[in-house]
Every structure is written in structure tokens, then in C-alpha cells.
Amino acid sequence: MVAYLLDTRSTEALKFLLTEEEAWKQLVEGTDPDIEDEDMLQNDLQEKTERDEEEALSEALGDTIVNSDVDDEYHLQRELEAQKRFLDVYPQVKLELEQHIRKLHDLADKVDKVHRDCTITQVVANSTSAVSEVLKILGFALAPVTPGVSLGLSATGLGLGAAAAATSVSTSIVETASTASAEAEASQLGPTNQDTANTIKEVLEKSTPGLASVYEKSFQDLEVFKKNIDAINLVKTNPRLANNAKRLMTTGAVSARKTRQVQKSFGGTALAMTRRARVMGAANSGLSLVMDVVSLVEASKHLHEGAKADYAAELRKQARDLEQKLQDLIQVHDSLTQ
């Protein structure tokens, strides 16, 4: 036994003997340390080791189960807190979504109304412009025949043309400003008055070059209009001068002095133009007339189809998207409260 105990390779066996009373008793009672007893001792030691490993494994598994239960409880608590927060904010979020949807529909209706009104105005402007070009053509054509009537038609055509151009540009500005204002409200859903004012100011600034061009042409037309009015009065008070102008346009058989008088008195009107100049003027008016008719047909067709604005359709699409989100929100709420 002493030899066995002194064997340093049997440290684990010794520990086993010291802790296991039955094994130690057998050893003390003088059992011979033969191979069979040694095998029995090793078997007992292996069994103890296995039991220790099983106990360690069980303990580890127990800790894992406990930790798993703690994690499940933690996640469940977090989920319950999230549901509570959702239910707390749901009424306010639902109310705001409903308000936004109504606002988008209102803005779309407003944009469509302005667009329809502007389309009607544009139809009138195109019609007026077309009539203006017709009167100009007639003025050029009748100048050699009836100078007085020709001047009257030309003057009327110029006046209508200037009015139509101003109306068309003003209509475009009104619609652009209205759309820009709606865009500002849709993006912010409740902008300040200053925001809207700044938006309209920006639109007007961008439209300034176009306005300047139209007003410059209108000013030129009004100057020609004034010359035609003065020429009408001159024809009434000086029939001989009108006859000289008529002969100059038809035959060209007038003296140089009379030609200078006609040019000075009727300059800027059809009565002082050569035949070639009148043909070119009529051709330009004819081209403008064609363009006015095309614009008139397109505007009339658009008006017949309902005159819906593109941006209004975009606003309604945004409203539909919000409506879908609102329905999803309601379904989530219902699933949590059932």
C-alpha cells in the first residue's frame, strides 16, 4: 500500500481514496494490491470522473436554460414596451395623417380649379390673338382698296393682339404662382405666409424676362396702333393725300415729292408699305394665325377633357400613398387591441 501511495503517477487515485470512504477502507484492511484491485480502483476513479463531468455539464446546461429564460423575458418586456408606445402615439399619428390627406386633396382641387380657369382664359386669349391676326391680314389686303377701312382693321388687330399677349403671359404667371404655392404647402403642410410670399416672389422674378419681352412688343404694337389712329384721322381730313397713298400702292405712278409726303404722313402703317412689304406682313400674320389656331385647338381639347393639372394628379397620388399607410396603421392597431 505504501508503495502504491508513493507512486507519483497515482496522485489522482490517491485523491480518490481520500475522498471515497469505501475505497480507503478496503485498502486499509490489507487487501492485496493486485492487478484486479488496481483495476477496480481505476474503474471507480473513472466512474467518479464521469460523474463529475456529468454534474458539470448539467450545471452548465442549467445556466444556459436560465440565461435563455432571462433573454426571453427581456425581449418580451421590450416588445410590450414598444406596443405601449405605439398605442400611446397612435391617436395623434392617425389624426395628423388624416389632416395631411385632406390637405393634399384640397390642394389638388385648388390647383385643378386654377388650372381650369387659366385654361379658359388661355382659350379666350388664343381666340383673341387669332382674330387679331385675321384683322391684320385684312388690313394689309385692303390697304390699296380702302385705306380708311384698312387702317381701322390694322389698328383693331394691333390692339387685340397686345391685349391677348398680355393676358396670355398674366395667365401663365398666375398658374405658375398658384402651383408653386401649392408645392410649398404640400412640402411643409402649413407654411407661413412669408414662405408663400417668397415662393410667389421667386416665380415673378423668373417670369420677369418673359414679361419684359411681351411688354416691349406690346409697347411697339401700341406705337403702331397710335400711328394707325393718326393716319385714320389724316385720311378723313386730307382725302387727296389718301388718294396719293392709294396710287402709290397700286401703280407707283406718283411723283417723288408726293411719295415723300405719303411716307412721312403714313409711315409705320400699311399705307406706306410696298407691295412686297405688305405680302411679307400678311405672311407673318398668317403664320401667327396658324400657331394661334393650333394652341386654341389644344387648349379647347384639354378643357373638354376636364383640364386636370399634372401637379394636381401628383398631389392626389401622394394622398393615396398616405391613405394606404393609414390603413396599415389601423390594421396594426386593431391587431394589438383585439
C-alpha positions as CSV (number, residue, x, y, z in Angstrom):
1,M,0.0,0.0,0.0
2,V,2.8,2.4,0.9
3,A,4.5,1.7,-2.5
4,Y,1.2,2.4,-4.2
5,L,0.8,5.6,-2.2
6,L,4.4,6.7,-3.0
7,D,3.8,6.2,-6.7
8,T,3.6,9.8,-8.0
9,R,1.7,8.6,-11.1
10,S,-1.2,7.7,-8.8
11,T,-2.0,11.2,-7.5
12,E,-5.5,11.2,-8.8
13,A,-6.0,7.7,-7.4
14,L,-4.8,8.9,-4.0
15,K,-7.2,11.8,-4.1
16,F,-9.9,9.4,-4.9
17,L,-9.0,7.1,-1.9
18,L,-9.0,10.1,0.4
19,T,-12.5,11.2,-0.7
20,E,-14.1,7.8,-1.1
21,E,-14.5,6.1,2.3
22,E,-15.3,2.6,1.0
23,A,-12.2,2.5,-1.3
24,W,-10.0,3.7,1.6
25,K,-11.4,1.1,4.0
26,Q,-10.7,-1.7,1.6
27,L,-7.2,-0.5,1.1
28,V,-6.5,-0.2,4.9
29,E,-8.0,-3.6,5.7
30,G,-5.0,-5.1,3.9
31,T,-6.4,-6.1,0.6
32,D,-3.5,-7.1,-1.7
33,P,-2.8,-4.5,-4.3
34,D,-3.0,-7.0,-7.0
35,I,-3.9,-6.1,-10.6
36,E,-7.6,-6.9,-10.0
37,D,-7.8,-4.4,-7.1
38,E,-5.9,-1.8,-9.0
39,D,-8.3,-2.2,-12.0
40,M,-11.2,-1.9,-9.6
41,L,-9.7,1.3,-8.2
42,Q,-9.2,2.8,-11.6
43,N,-12.7,1.9,-12.6
44,D,-14.0,3.6,-9.5
45,L,-11.9,6.6,-10.3
46,Q,-13.2,6.7,-13.9
47,E,-16.7,6.5,-12.7
48,K,-16.2,9.4,-10.3
49,T,-14.6,11.4,-13.1
50,E,-17.6,10.7,-15.3
51,R,-20.0,11.7,-12.6
52,D,-18.1,14.9,-12.1
53,E,-18.2,15.7,-15.8
54,E,-22.0,14.9,-15.9
55,E,-22.5,17.2,-12.9
56,A,-20.5,20.0,-14.6
57,L,-22.4,19.5,-17.8
58,S,-25.7,19.6,-16.0
59,E,-24.7,22.7,-14.2
60,A,-23.7,24.4,-17.4
61,L,-26.9,23.4,-19.2
62,G,-28.8,24.7,-16.2
63,D,-27.1,28.1,-16.5
64,T,-27.8,28.2,-20.2
65,I,-31.5,27.5,-19.7
66,V,-31.6,30.1,-17.0
67,N,-29.9,32.7,-19.3
68,S,-32.2,31.7,-22.1
69,D,-35.2,32.3,-19.9
70,V,-33.8,35.7,-18.9
71,D,-33.3,36.7,-22.5
72,D,-36.8,35.7,-23.5
73,E,-38.2,37.7,-20.6
74,Y,-36.1,40.7,-21.6
75,H,-37.3,40.6,-25.2
76,L,-40.9,40.1,-24.2
77,Q,-40.6,43.1,-21.9
78,R,-39.1,45.2,-24.7
79,E,-41.9,44.1,-27.1
80,L,-44.6,45.1,-24.5
81,E,-42.9,48.5,-24.1
82,A,-42.9,49.1,-27.8
83,Q,-46.5,48.1,-28.1
84,K,-47.4,50.5,-25.3
85,R,-45.5,53.4,-27.0
86,F,-47.3,52.6,-30.3
87,L,-50.7,52.6,-28.6
88,D,-49.9,55.9,-26.9
89,V,-48.9,57.8,-30.1
90,Y,-51.4,56.1,-32.4
91,P,-54.3,58.6,-31.9
92,Q,-52.1,61.6,-32.7
93,V,-50.4,60.0,-35.6
94,K,-53.8,58.9,-37.1
95,L,-55.2,62.4,-36.7
96,E,-52.2,64.0,-38.4
97,L,-52.3,61.6,-41.3
98,E,-56.0,62.3,-41.8
99,Q,-55.3,66.0,-41.8
100,H,-52.5,65.6,-44.3
101,I,-54.6,63.6,-46.6
102,R,-57.4,66.2,-46.5
103,K,-54.9,69.0,-47.1
104,L,-53.5,67.2,-50.1
105,H,-56.9,66.7,-51.7
106,D,-57.8,70.3,-51.0
107,L,-54.6,71.5,-52.6
108,A,-55.2,69.2,-55.6
109,D,-58.7,70.6,-56.1
110,K,-57.4,74.2,-55.8
111,V,-54.6,73.5,-58.4
112,D,-57.2,72.0,-60.7
113,K,-59.6,74.9,-60.4
114,V,-56.9,77.5,-61.1
115,H,-55.6,75.4,-64.0
116,R,-59.1,75.2,-65.4
117,D,-59.8,78.9,-65.1
118,C,-56.4,79.7,-66.6
119,T,-57.1,77.3,-69.5
120,I,-60.4,79.1,-70.2
121,T,-58.6,82.4,-70.1
122,Q,-56.0,81.0,-72.4
123,V,-58.7,79.8,-74.8
124,V,-60.1,83.4,-74.9
125,A,-56.6,84.8,-75.4
126,N,-55.8,82.4,-78.2
127,S,-59.1,83.3,-79.8
128,T,-58.4,87.0,-79.5
129,S,-55.0,86.6,-80.9
130,A,-56.3,84.7,-83.8
131,V,-58.9,87.4,-84.5
132,S,-56.1,89.9,-84.2
133,E,-54.0,88.2,-86.9
134,V,-57.0,87.9,-89.2
135,L,-57.7,91.6,-88.9
136,K,-54.0,92.4,-89.6
137,I,-54.2,90.3,-92.7
138,L,-57.3,92.0,-93.9
139,G,-55.7,95.4,-93.1
140,F,-52.7,94.5,-95.4
141,A,-55.0,93.2,-98.1
142,L,-57.5,96.1,-98.1
143,A,-54.9,98.9,-97.9
144,P,-54.7,99.5,-101.6
145,V,-58.5,99.4,-101.9
146,T,-60.0,101.2,-98.9
147,P,-57.2,103.0,-96.9
148,G,-59.6,104.1,-94.1
149,V,-61.0,100.6,-93.5
150,S,-57.6,99.0,-93.8
151,L,-56.2,101.3,-91.1
152,G,-59.2,100.6,-88.8
153,L,-58.7,96.9,-89.2
154,S,-55.0,97.1,-88.6
155,A,-55.5,99.3,-85.5
156,T,-58.1,96.9,-84.1
157,G,-55.9,93.9,-84.8
158,L,-52.9,95.5,-83.1
159,G,-55.0,96.4,-80.0
160,L,-56.4,92.9,-79.7
161,G,-53.0,91.3,-80.2
162,A,-51.4,93.4,-77.5
163,A,-54.3,92.5,-75.1
164,A,-54.1,88.8,-76.0
165,A,-50.4,88.7,-75.4
166,A,-50.6,90.4,-72.0
167,T,-53.5,88.1,-71.0
168,S,-51.6,85.0,-72.0
169,V,-48.5,86.0,-70.0
170,S,-50.5,87.0,-67.0
171,T,-52.4,83.8,-67.1
172,S,-49.2,81.8,-67.2
173,I,-47.8,83.7,-64.2
174,V,-51.0,83.2,-62.2
175,E,-51.0,79.5,-62.7
176,T,-47.3,79.1,-62.1
177,A,-47.5,81.1,-58.9
178,S,-50.5,79.0,-57.8
179,T,-48.7,75.8,-58.4
180,A,-45.6,77.0,-56.6
181,S,-47.6,78.0,-53.6
182,A,-49.3,74.6,-53.6
183,E,-46.0,72.9,-53.8
184,A,-44.8,74.9,-50.8
185,E,-47.8,74.0,-48.7
186,A,-47.6,70.3,-49.7
187,S,-44.0,70.0,-48.8
188,Q,-44.4,71.7,-45.4
189,L,-48.1,71.1,-44.8
190,G,-48.7,74.5,-43.3
191,P,-46.1,77.0,-44.4
192,T,-46.1,80.6,-43.1
193,N,-47.4,83.4,-45.1
194,Q,-43.8,84.6,-45.6
195,D,-42.9,81.2,-47.2
196,T,-45.7,81.6,-49.7
197,A,-44.8,85.2,-50.4
198,N,-41.2,84.2,-51.0
199,T,-42.3,81.5,-53.4
200,I,-44.5,83.8,-55.4
201,K,-41.7,86.4,-55.5
202,E,-39.4,83.8,-56.9
203,V,-41.9,82.9,-59.6
204,L,-42.3,86.5,-60.6
205,E,-38.6,87.0,-60.7
206,K,-38.2,84.1,-63.1
207,S,-41.0,85.4,-65.2
208,T,-39.6,88.9,-65.5
209,P,-37.7,88.3,-68.7
210,G,-40.8,86.9,-70.4
211,L,-42.9,89.8,-69.1
212,A,-40.3,92.4,-70.4
213,S,-40.3,90.8,-73.8
214,V,-44.1,90.8,-74.1
215,Y,-44.4,94.4,-72.8
216,E,-41.8,95.5,-75.1
217,K,-43.6,94.1,-78.1
218,S,-46.9,95.4,-76.8
219,F,-45.4,98.8,-76.5
220,Q,-44.2,98.6,-80.1
221,D,-47.6,97.5,-81.2
222,L,-49.2,100.3,-79.3
223,E,-47.0,102.8,-81.1
224,V,-48.0,101.3,-84.5
225,F,-51.6,101.4,-83.2
226,K,-51.3,105.2,-82.4
227,K,-49.8,105.7,-85.9
228,N,-52.8,103.9,-87.5
229,I,-55.2,106.1,-85.4
230,D,-53.4,109.2,-86.5
231,A,-53.5,108.0,-90.1
232,I,-57.2,107.4,-89.9
233,N,-57.8,111.0,-88.9
234,L,-55.5,112.2,-91.6
235,V,-57.3,110.2,-94.2
236,K,-60.6,111.8,-93.1
237,T,-59.2,115.4,-93.1
238,N,-57.0,115.0,-96.3
239,P,-58.6,112.8,-98.9
240,R,-56.1,113.9,-101.5
241,L,-53.2,112.5,-99.5
242,A,-55.1,109.3,-99.1
243,N,-55.6,109.1,-102.9
244,N,-51.8,109.6,-103.4
245,A,-51.1,106.8,-101.0
246,K,-53.6,104.6,-102.8
247,R,-52.0,105.3,-106.2
248,L,-48.5,104.6,-104.8
249,M,-49.6,101.2,-103.5
250,T,-51.4,100.2,-106.7
251,T,-49.4,101.7,-109.6
252,G,-46.5,103.5,-108.1
253,A,-47.1,106.4,-110.5
254,V,-46.7,109.3,-108.2
255,S,-44.0,112.0,-108.0
256,A,-41.1,111.8,-105.7
257,R,-42.5,114.7,-103.7
258,K,-45.8,113.0,-103.2
259,T,-44.1,109.8,-102.3
260,R,-42.1,111.6,-99.5
261,Q,-45.4,113.1,-98.3
262,V,-47.1,109.7,-98.1
263,Q,-44.1,108.2,-96.3
264,K,-44.0,111.0,-93.8
265,S,-47.7,111.0,-93.1
266,F,-48.4,107.3,-93.1
267,G,-45.1,105.8,-92.1
268,G,-45.4,102.7,-89.9
269,T,-48.8,101.8,-91.4
270,A,-49.8,99.6,-94.3
271,L,-50.4,102.7,-96.5
272,A,-46.7,103.5,-96.6
273,M,-45.6,99.9,-97.4
274,T,-44.5,98.5,-100.7
275,R,-46.5,95.6,-102.1
276,R,-43.6,93.2,-101.1
277,A,-43.6,94.5,-97.5
278,R,-47.4,94.1,-97.3
279,V,-47.1,90.5,-98.6
280,M,-44.4,89.7,-96.0
281,G,-46.5,91.3,-93.2
282,A,-49.6,89.2,-94.2
283,A,-47.5,86.0,-94.4
284,N,-46.1,86.6,-90.9
285,S,-49.6,87.2,-89.6
286,G,-50.8,84.1,-91.4
287,L,-48.1,82.1,-89.6
288,S,-49.0,83.5,-86.2
289,L,-52.7,82.7,-87.0
290,V,-51.8,79.1,-87.6
291,M,-50.0,78.9,-84.3
292,D,-52.9,80.5,-82.5
293,V,-55.3,78.1,-84.0
294,V,-53.2,75.1,-83.0
295,S,-52.9,76.4,-79.5
296,L,-56.6,77.1,-79.4
297,V,-57.5,73.6,-80.5
298,E,-55.2,72.0,-77.9
299,A,-56.5,74.2,-75.1
300,S,-60.1,73.5,-76.1
301,K,-59.5,69.8,-76.2
302,H,-57.7,69.9,-72.8
303,L,-60.7,71.9,-71.4
304,H,-63.1,69.4,-72.8
305,E,-61.2,66.5,-71.2
306,G,-61.6,68.2,-67.8
307,A,-58.5,70.4,-67.7
308,K,-56.7,68.4,-65.0
309,A,-53.3,69.7,-63.9
310,D,-50.4,67.4,-63.8
311,Y,-49.3,68.6,-60.3
312,A,-52.9,68.0,-59.0
313,A,-52.6,64.4,-60.1
314,E,-49.3,64.1,-58.3
315,L,-50.8,65.5,-55.1
316,R,-53.6,63.0,-55.3
317,K,-51.1,60.2,-55.7
318,Q,-49.4,61.4,-52.5
319,A,-52.8,61.4,-50.8
320,R,-53.4,57.8,-51.9
321,D,-50.0,56.7,-50.6
322,L,-50.8,58.3,-47.2
323,E,-54.2,56.6,-47.2
324,Q,-52.5,53.2,-47.7
325,K,-50.1,53.9,-44.8
326,L,-53.1,55.0,-42.6
327,Q,-54.9,51.7,-43.4
328,D,-51.7,49.7,-42.5
329,L,-51.5,51.7,-39.2
330,I,-55.2,50.9,-38.4
331,Q,-54.6,47.2,-39.1
332,V,-51.6,47.1,-36.7
333,H,-53.7,48.9,-34.0
334,D,-56.6,46.6,-34.4
335,S,-54.3,43.5,-34.2
336,L,-52.9,44.8,-30.9
337,T,-56.2,45.7,-29.3
338,Q,-58.2,42.6,-30.2
